[in-house]
Amino acid sequence: MFLSKRKRYTLILLVLACVILYFIRVHTKKPYRIISSEQGTKTLELKEIITVKFPFYVFSGKQSDSSFFLSGYMGDIHDLQVLKTKDPETGGKRLKVIYKRVRKDGGGWCGLYWQYPPNNWGDDVKGGYDLRQARYLYFTARGERGTERAEFKIGGIPGRWGDSDEATTGIIQLSNKARTYRIDLRKKDLKNIIGGFCFMIMEKFNPEGAVFYIHDIYYSDRTCIKR
C-alpha cells in the first residue's frame, strides 16, 4: 500500500516532531506535550506544562508571589473598583470589591479574571497551568451588607490557547460574615488553566450596587480546608 505524497510528508513531520519532543525532554528535563497541529506544511506545536505544588494560590494576603494576575476586566469596567486593604482579623491583605452600578459602559454587568500571563485571553501559547491534581478551589469572601450576589468561577476563557474547562459556584448570596466557599473540580479537565479565578456581578441582582471582600483564593489537592 502506497501513501500519497501529502500523507508521506505529514508522516515525516510527525516523526520529526516526536524526535524534537524527545530531545527536549532528555536535554532540558522540562515536561512538554503536543497540543495542536495544522494540516498541510506546518509542524506540530509544543506547549510547556507548568506543574504546580499545592496549595496553589491565586491570591493570598500573606504571600507576595502571584501565580495569576488581576488583569481581565470585563463588562462595565468603569463601574468596578478593586482595592487592597488590611484584614483586621488576620493582619494580612484582602481585596475590597466595589460595584457602583453607574452603567457607564451600558452592559449591566462587570467581572474580573485573574489570568496567566496578564491579559491572556487565550491567544498566548506560553500561558496556562496544569492543575489536573487539584480537587477543589477555595476562597474566603464576605459581603458588606450580606445582600450582595455574585458568581465565582475558574476557567472559561475561550481561544486557541484558552482554558481546557470551567467550573462555577453559580449566583450566590454572600453573608456579612466571612465564609470559606469551594468549587468542586474533581470531574473537570484542568490540563491548561489560564483563568485562575473570576468573579462576575450583575446589576439585576445588585440594584443598589455591591461591596464585598475576598482573600485566600487557592487550589487544593485535598478535600479539607488548609490549616
C-alpha positions in Angstrom: 0.0 0.0 0.0 1.5 3.3 -1.0 0.9 6.7 0.7 0.2 9.8 -1.2 2.9 12.5 -1.3 1.0 14.7 1.2 0.5 11.8 3.7 4.2 10.9 3.4 5.1 14.5 4.1 2.7 14.7 7.1 4.2 11.4 8.5 7.7 12.8 8.2 6.6 15.9 10.1 5.1 13.8 12.9 8.3 11.7 13.2 10.3 14.9 13.3 8.1 16.4 16.0 8.5 13.3 18.1 12.2 13.4 17.8 12.2 17.1 18.8 10.0 16.3 21.8 12.3 13.5 22.9 15.3 15.8 22.6 13.6 18.5 24.7 12.6 16.0 27.4 16.1 14.4 27.6 18.2 17.6 27.5 16.0 20.2 29.3 14.2 18.0 31.8 11.1 20.1 31.2 7.7 18.3 30.6 6.2 19.2 27.3 3.2 18.0 25.4 2.0 18.2 21.8 -1.2 20.3 21.9 -2.2 21.1 18.3 -1.3 20.6 14.7 -2.2 22.2 11.3 -2.9 20.3 8.1 -0.5 20.8 5.3 3.0 22.0 5.7 3.0 23.4 9.3 4.7 21.5 12.0 3.2 20.5 15.4 3.4 23.0 18.2 4.7 22.2 21.6 3.5 23.7 24.9 5.4 23.6 28.2 3.4 22.1 31.0 3.8 24.2 34.1 3.3 21.9 37.0 2.5 23.2 40.5 2.6 22.4 44.2 -0.4 22.6 46.4 -1.9 24.6 48.0 -1.6 26.7 44.8 -2.5 30.3 45.4 -4.4 32.6 43.1 -4.3 35.3 45.7 -3.1 35.3 49.3 -2.9 38.2 51.7 0.3 36.8 53.2 2.2 35.9 50.1 3.8 38.3 47.6 4.3 35.9 44.7 1.5 35.9 42.1 0.6 32.8 40.1 -2.2 34.6 38.3 -2.6 38.3 37.7 -5.6 40.5 38.3 -5.9 41.8 34.7 -9.0 40.5 33.0 -11.6 43.3 33.3 -14.9 42.7 31.6 -18.3 44.4 31.1 -18.9 47.7 32.8 -15.3 48.1 33.8 -15.8 51.7 34.9 -18.3 50.6 37.5 -15.8 48.3 39.2 -13.2 49.3 41.7 -10.8 46.8 43.5 -8.8 47.9 46.4 -6.2 46.1 48.5 -6.9 46.6 52.2 -5.8 45.1 55.5 -7.8 42.3 57.0 -8.4 43.2 60.7 -8.8 39.5 61.6 -5.7 38.0 60.0 -3.5 41.1 59.6 -2.9 40.2 56.0 -4.1 41.8 52.8 -7.6 41.3 51.3 -9.3 42.7 48.2 -12.3 45.1 48.6 -14.5 44.9 45.5 -16.8 47.8 44.9 -19.6 47.8 42.2 -21.1 51.2 41.8 -23.9 50.4 39.3 -23.4 53.5 37.2 -23.5 51.6 33.9 -21.0 53.8 32.2 -20.4 51.1 29.6 -24.0 50.1 29.3 -23.7 46.3 29.8 -25.4 45.9 33.2 -22.7 43.6 34.5 -19.0 43.5 35.2 -16.3 40.9 36.0 -12.7 40.4 36.6 -10.3 37.5 35.9 -7.0 36.5 37.5 -5.0 35.5 34.4 -1.7 33.9 33.4 0.1 35.7 31.8 -1.5 39.1 32.4 -4.2 40.0 29.9 -4.2 36.5 28.4 -7.5 35.9 26.6 -6.5 32.6 25.1 -4.0 33.9 22.5 -0.7 33.2 24.3 0.9 29.8 23.8 3.1 30.4 26.9 0.2 30.7 29.3 -1.6 28.1 31.5 -1.0 25.8 34.4 -1.6 22.1 34.6 -3.9 21.7 37.6 -5.2 18.2 37.0 -4.2 17.2 40.5 -6.5 19.8 42.1 -9.7 18.6 43.7 -11.2 21.9 44.8 -10.7 25.7 44.7 -11.3 27.5 48.0 -11.9 31.2 48.6 -13.0 33.3 51.5 -15.5 36.1 51.0 -17.7 38.4 52.9 -20.4 40.9 51.8 -20.5 44.3 53.5 -24.3 44.2 53.9 -24.9 40.5 53.4 -27.2 41.0 50.4 -24.5 41.0 47.7 -24.9 38.4 45.0 -22.2 37.3 42.6 -20.8 34.4 40.6 -17.4 33.0 41.2 -15.7 30.6 38.7 -12.4 29.2 37.3 -11.6 28.8 33.7 -13.9 29.5 30.8 -11.7 31.7 28.7 -12.0 30.6 25.1 -9.4 30.8 22.3 -6.8 28.6 20.7 -4.7 28.5 23.9 -7.7 29.1 26.3 -8.9 27.2 29.3 -9.5 23.5 29.0 -12.6 23.6 31.2 -14.5 25.8 33.6 -16.4 25.4 36.9 -18.6 27.8 38.8 -20.5 28.5 42.0 -23.4 29.9 40.1 -25.0 33.0 41.5 -24.6 33.0 45.3 -25.6 35.5 48.0 -22.7 36.4 50.3 -23.0 36.5 54.1 -22.0 39.6 56.1 -19.7 37.3 58.0 -16.5 35.8 56.4 -17.1 32.3 54.9 -15.0 29.9 53.0 -16.5 28.6 49.8 -15.3 25.9 47.5 -15.7 24.9 43.8 -15.6 21.2 43.0 -13.0 20.4 40.3 -12.9 16.6 40.6 -14.6 15.9 37.2 -13.0 18.9 35.3 -10.3 18.8 32.7 -7.7 21.1 34.2 -4.7 20.4 31.9 -4.5 24.0 30.8 -5.9 26.8 33.0 -5.2 30.5 32.2 -8.1 32.0 34.0 -7.3 31.0 37.6 -10.3 32.7 39.2 -13.0 35.1 38.3 -16.0 36.9 39.8 -19.0 38.4 38.0 -21.5 40.9 39.3 -24.9 41.6 37.6 -26.9 44.8 38.0 -30.2 42.9 38.2 -29.1 41.0 41.3 -27.5 44.1 42.9 -29.7 47.1 42.1 -28.1 49.1 44.9 -24.6 48.2 44.0 -22.3 45.8 45.9 -19.3 45.7 48.2 -17.6 42.6 49.2 -14.2 41.4 50.5 -12.2 38.4 49.2 -9.0 36.7 50.1 -7.2 33.3 50.3 -8.0 32.0 46.9 -6.2 28.7 46.3 -6.3 25.3 44.6 -6.0 22.2 46.8 -5.4 18.6 46.1 -7.3 17.7 49.3 -10.9 17.7 50.4 -10.3 19.6 53.6 -9.5 23.2 54.0 -5.9 24.1 54.7 -4.8 24.9 58.2 
